[in-house]
Amino acid sequence: MKELVEFVAKSLVDDADAVSIRTHERDQATIIELEVAPNDLGKVIGRQGRTARAIRTLLTAAGQKSRRRYILDILD
């Protein structure tokens, strides 16, 4: 899942080298922290959070197969 989020994030932003992803395990969930350059933050979040919501939907769908919950945190 980390690779999926990294691919989508790098495709959206201008500064792909600034994309940083960390994962943490918690109970029945995996938390994925996404950090991008400050000027690319709006591109990852999208208008009214639509892009971020779409990435979270992809994670939910992909997590159904492995019966694991994934939570995306976008750090600023």
C-alpha positions, -999 to 999 in steps of 0.1 A, spaced: 0 0 0 29 23 7 40 20 -29 5 28 -42 3 60 -22 38 69 -32 30 64 -69 -2 85 -68 15 113 -48 45 115 -70 22 116 -101 3 146 -86 31 169 -73 57 190 -91 85 182 -66 85 144 -66 117 142 -46 101 159 -16 75 131 -12 80 112 20 60 83 33 61 66 67 40 37 80 29 29 116 11 -2 128 -18 3 152 -42 -25 164 -61 -35 132 -49 -6 111 -19 7 93 -14 44 93 3 59 63 18 93 68 23 113 36 45 144 35 50 166 5 65 200 -2 44 229 12 36 243 -23 23 208 -34 0 203 -5 -30 217 -23 -24 193 -52 -25 163 -30 -56 175 -10 -75 188 -40 -106 210 -41 -126 204 -9 -105 174 -2 -116 154 -33 -82 141 -43 -74 131 -7 -107 114 -4 -101 95 -37 -67 82 -24 -83 71 8 -110 53 -12 -83 35 -32 -66 24 1 -100 11 15 -106 -9 -17 -71 -23 -18 -73 -31 20 -104 -52 16 -84 -79 -2 -60 -82 27 -86 -76 54 -66 -47 67 -76 -11 74 -54 17 61 -55 53 73 -40 81 53 -26 111 72 -14 140 51 11 160 71 17 197 66 
